Amino acid sequence: MTRVLVTGAGGMLGRDLLAVLRTRPDLSVTAATRAALDVTDTHAVRDAVSGHDVVVNAAAWTDVDGAETREADATAVNGDAVAHLAHACAVSGARLVHVSTDYVFAGDAVEPYPEDAPTGPLNAYGRGKLAGEEAVARLLPETGYVVRTAWLYATHGRNFVTTMLRLAAERDRLDVVDDQRGQPTWSYRLAERLVALADAALAGDAAPGTYHGTAAGETTWYGLARAVFALRGLDPDRIRPTTSDRFPRPARRPRYSVLAHGRWAAAKLPPPGDWHADLADALSLHRPGTPR
């Protein structure tokens, strides 16, 4: 039986990973929440990884703006802790599937970023996540996998989609930025892809390195908000386009976060599906107030 450790198991993606993994009777799954495992503790990480065949790292500092004033703390989780996990995997022989971000790029491209595109993070969060990627590449050149994602949402927890649905009940009109482009990605669909990649890695079908785990297609936050309203039977014209300078934030955001998906075919895995179809699936399968 394959033994899988999921770090960050209490977060949005972690919850969906557990939901996917627990449908598999051939897997023995260990769920490590933040309370159960401090990923910045080298010794605790070593002990947690021991005995597992695969580690899926969904633990992360996700407060992008907070990282601007607490960069060392953010990097301890997003960079140093990933090095601890990678070292522990190197010692134990486990494969590591680590979740990273589009924020490692500068966001100044005009076409989708390939997996080997030059990086250039704009903010402290991106710098910490890039440090984590570099640790995986350095310590696990043959058994380390980095999966970049972006614009992640779920029908549980706090994220853009659930926020739009909440605000729809509170306000007549919403102003949403229309000058940032990306790929809305359902966390459950990403969880399925991470598990499929882990399977391919164990089977020897997936080469180590970087993969892009976003949905296909692209839109803006304004376009996503309109799609959420339309799929819920609400009037999308209640959403008004605006620009990022109307909502100043401590951390700069990439204007263009569209990622290419060229490496999946070589791993004998299908390319990601369209973002709008995934959003429709997410909202139709999981109505508000209904458990997964």
VENSUL-V120831 format. One record per residue. RES is the residue in one letter. D_FIRST is the distance of its C-alpha to the first C-alpha in whole Angstrom. Layout:
res d_first
RES D_FIRST
RES D_FIRST
This chain:
res d_first
M 0
T 4
R 6
V 10
L 13
V 16
T 19
G 22
A 20
G 24
G 26
M 26
L 24
G 21
R 22
D 21
L 18
L 17
A 18
V 16
L 13
R 13
T 14
R 11
P 9
D 6
L 6
S 7
V 10
T 13
A 16
A 19
T 22
R 26
A 27
A 23
L 23
D 26
V 25
T 29
D 28
T 27
H 26
A 24
V 22
R 21
D 20
A 18
V 16
S 15
G 12
H 10
D 9
V 12
V 15
V 17
N 20
A 22
A 24
A 28
W 32
T 33
D 36
V 38
D 41
G 41
A 39
E 43
T 44
R 41
E 40
A 39
D 37
A 35
T 34
A 33
V 30
N 30
G 31
D 30
A 27
V 26
A 27
H 25
L 22
A 22
H 23
A 21
C 18
A 20
V 20
S 17
G 16
A 14
R 15
L 17
V 18
H 22
V 24
S 28
T 31
D 34
Y 36
V 36
F 38
A 42
G 42
D 45
A 44
V 45
E 42
P 39
Y 37
P 35
E 32
D 34
A 37
P 39
T 38
G 41
P 40
L 43
N 41
A 40
Y 37
G 36
R 37
G 34
K 32
L 33
A 33
G 29
E 29
E 31
A 28
V 25
A 27
R 29
L 26
L 23
P 25
E 22
T 19
G 21
Y 21
V 24
V 24
R 28
T 29
A 32
W 34
L 31
Y 31
A 30
T 31
H 31
G 32
R 35
N 35
F 38
V 37
T 37
T 40
M 42
L 41
R 42
L 45
A 46
A 47
E 49
R 51
D 53
R 53
L 50
D 51
V 47
V 47
D 48
D 48
Q 44
R 42
G 38
Q 35
P 34
T 30
W 29
S 26
Y 24
R 24
L 23
A 20
E 19
R 20
L 18
V 15
A 16
L 17
A 14
D 12
A 16
A 15
L 12
A 14
G 17
D 19
A 20
A 22
P 22
G 25
T 27
Y 26
H 28
G 26
T 29
A 31
A 33
G 37
E 39
T 41
T 43
W 42
Y 45
G 44
L 41
A 43
R 45
A 42
V 40
F 44
A 44
L 41
R 42
G 45
L 47
D 50
P 48
D 52
R 52
I 50
R 52
P 51
T 52
T 51
S 49
D 52
R 53
F 50
P 50
R 47
P 46
A 44
R 45
R 42
P 42
R 44
Y 42
S 38
V 37
L 34
A 34
H 31
G 31
R 28
W 26
A 27
A 26
A 22
K 23
L 22
P 25
P 28
P 28
G 30
D 33
W 34
H 36
A 34
D 31
L 34
A 35
D 31
A 31
L 34
S 34
L 31
H 31
R 35
P 36
G 35
T 33
P 29
R 26
